[in-house]
Amino acid sequence: MANLKGPKFIQYFQPVLEGLRELGSSAKPKEVYGWIAEHHEIPQPELEGTTKGGQSKFENKVGWARFYLAKAGLIDTEQRGVWVLTEKGRATNLSHEESYRLFKQVHGGFQNTEKSEGKTEPKSPDDDEDASAPDEKEYLNQDEIQERLVQLLKGTSDKGFEELCARLLRHIGFENVKVTGQAGDQGIDGEGFLLINRFVRTKVMFQCKRYDGTVGPDKIREFRGAIQGRAERGIFLTTGTFTKGAREAAAQDNATAIELVDIDRLLELLIEERLGVRETKALTIEPDFFSAYMKKDQVSL
C-alpha cells in the first residue's frame, strides 16, 4: 500500500468495507483478514510480523480500521466477534482523502470526550506501533497477559513446548495424545485422535516448533511427507508465524490436510482454555454515582 498521509491503518478502511460487502455484509474477523490479504498487496513484513503482545501487525491494523469505521457508524458493534455493515456502511466508498477526514473527525471526537469526561482513549498505532485495537479484547489487561505469555512460550524447552502442546490438544478434545518426538522421527512430535462423533475418530499427528521468525512452505511440505499414509491430518504448532507460502502449502488440494497454529492462535487457545491463565474478579469505583452525595469541596474527586 502507498505511503500516504495519516496513520497507516486508515489505508484499510476501504478494504474492510469492500471485504464485508463481498462476504455478504457480515463476517468474522479472520474472514475479513483473509479476504484483504488475498485481494490487496500487503507487504510481507506486515503480514508476517507480530506486535509485542504476539498479535499479527496486519490483523491489528485491520482491527484499528474496524474500530474507527464502527465509531463512524459504518460497522455495527452489537455482536462481539462478528463484523456487520450498517446501511450507511453498505453505501459508503472511501478514497484515501475521505478516509483521512473520517479518521480526523472520529479522533477529534475522542479528544473532546477526554477533555469533558476525563477519559483516556487507547493509544493508536500512530502513537504506539504495538498498541492493540480496542473493543475486540475481552479482558482489560489482555495485551499485558499476551505479551507475558509470548515470553513464557518462547522460554520453554523443546520438550516442554511439545508437552504443553499435547496438553492443549487434550483440552480441546483430542484423545490418546502422546508425545513421541525423538531423533529420527522426521519431525513428528506427537499424535492423537480427534473424536468426530461418538463412533468415528480420526488420527492426527503434530509438530511443535519454537520459532522467533516465520515458518516457510518447505517445513510444511516436509511435515506432510512425514505423516503421509500415517495420519488423516496434521497440526503444525509454532511460537512464530507462517508465511503466505506456508499457508498455501497447508491448504494444498488432494493432499493430507495440515492445520496451522501460530503464536496468535496459541495465545487465543491458552486464554480460552484457561491453561496457565486464571480469570480474577475486580471491582471498579464509579465516582459519578457518589457525586450527588459529596461535600461541595469533594465533588471533583
QUILIN-V948623 format. One line per field, one symbol per residue. burial: # if it has 9 or more other C-alpha atoms within 8 Angstrom, else .. A space follows every 10 residues. Layout:
burial = ???
This chain:
burial = .......### #######.## #...#####. .##.###... .....##### #.######## ########## ######.... .#####.### ...#.#..## .##..#...# ..##...... ...##....# ####...... .##.###### ..##...... ###.##.### ...##.#.#. #.....#### #####..... ########## #..####.## #.##.##... ########## ###.###### .....##### ####.##.## #.###..... .......... ........#. .
